Amino acid sequence: MKILIFGKGFIGKRCKDAWGDQAILSDARVNSKEDALAEILKHQPDAVLNCVGSTGKPNVDWCDSHQLETVHGNTLVPILLAEACAEANVYFLHMGSGCIFYGDSTHPDKAWREHDFGNPLPTYSRTKYATDLVLSTLPNVGIARIRMPIDHIPGERDLITKIAKYPKVIDVENSVTIIDDMIDAFYKLMEKKAEGIFHVTNPGTMRHRELIALYEELVDPDHTNEWITNEELLAQGLVVKGRSNNFLDSSRLLAIGIVMRPIGVALRDTMEKYARNVGKVGKNG
Ligand SMILES: NC(=O)c1ccc[n+]([C@@H]2O[C@H](COP(=O)([O-])OP(=O)(O)OC[C@H]3O[C@@H](n4cnc5c(N)ncnc54)[C@H](OP(=O)(O)O)[C@@H]3O)[C@@H](O)[C@H]2O)c1
């Protein structure tokens, strides 16, 4: 399979590294359908993966003070890419986010289904959800929603490195995405040209406390941090808006035969690899 990736950020580069010669990481800045179409016609891919986004620096709070830039990266560009893919008759997989759901769903298990309506609050989540609404019914288009990616390669965007560095951590329970499993699921979604929304999260949930306990067991027994609540995180000015915490149901992925490892198994495996990688590059990258 030949995959054309747009968006040379954290996930785009990680997917390119994993897929090697099967993937092309586009250098193009996409600001029109023509920009995207030129790249697609040049490379003739079997599938396009959109890893473009306005994710905010140093974090998503940036998006609230840069609303139009955020709309551009998270909503306009994906629609332009979808138009170009439709014109070239190429399957399009767009990266969505599970952070469009805040709190519990109304289902008895509290988990959000793929086609539940979101309740996004901050600009980042609103712009991601707006895109899901317009792309989710298009033919030959899939949306892969991930949450809080966890990688075995230490780096500032990976959840292990981020959480281990914070002196104050909230102990929340969430659906999360192990990057190795995500890369495999993305590949299979593109192979199958799967349409509609998919929650690309590992079955089960994870508490930050579990991640830190494994970190202290396998990476750094001397690690310490203070535990605070989501409300204290806001009240102490450590973030501008409260973070999304939720559980996602990933039945649609399973229904088409794409299996991700249970989070307990995948997290331990990832932390063991992370520990070996820290040994190579020095603690916390
Ligand atoms: N990482 C996560 O925690 C997470 C979780 C859920 C969903 N997602 C979604 O996954 C996708 C990839 O995330 P990421 O973590 O890899 O983000 P990232 O590191 O910020 O990468 C996004 C990339 O898109 C580029 N970009 C922005 N506008 C562009 C344009 N018009 N044309 C071409 N490239 C453009 C950015 O370049 P510049 O920096 O130069 O603008 C950046 O390299 C995003 O859609 C994000 O919303 C990420």
The ligand as an ORCA input file, in Angstrom:
! r2SCAN-3c Opt
* xyz 0 1
  N      -1.204     14.254     19.805
  C      -2.372     14.128     20.423
  O      -2.446     14.091     21.662
  C      -3.648     13.993     19.625
  C      -4.789     13.481     20.234
  C      -5.962     13.371     19.509
  C      -5.973     13.794     18.185
  N      -4.865     14.308     17.617
  C      -4.943     14.791     16.228
  O      -3.954     14.135     15.460
  C      -3.463     15.017     14.441
  C      -1.943     15.050     14.520
  O      -1.583     15.482     15.822
  P      -0.064     15.747     16.233
  O       0.022     15.470     17.678
  O       0.846     15.073     15.292
  O      -0.008     17.333     16.028
  P       1.259     18.256     15.670
  O       2.517     17.656     16.185
  O       0.889     19.630     16.107
  O       1.310     18.181     14.084
  C       0.399     18.832     13.260
  C       1.157     19.260     12.050
  O       0.243     19.873     11.110
  C       0.980     20.921     10.476
  N       0.092     21.846      9.799
  C      -0.722     22.791     10.327
  N      -1.372     23.443      9.356
  C      -0.942     22.910      8.180
  C      -1.250     23.143      6.813
  N      -2.122     24.090      6.442
  N      -0.636     22.388      5.876
  C       0.264     21.428      6.218
  N       0.600     21.156      7.496
  C      -0.011     21.895      8.460
  C       1.733     21.543     11.627
  O       2.771     22.366     11.154
  P       3.161     23.716     11.968
  O       3.452     23.295     13.363
  O       4.342     24.205     11.205
  O       1.960     24.603     11.864
  C       2.248     20.302     12.337
  O       3.465     19.860     11.787
  C      -4.131     16.371     14.678
  O      -5.233     16.493     13.827
  C      -4.616     16.265     16.113
  O      -5.771     17.060     16.324
  C      -3.677     14.406     18.296
*
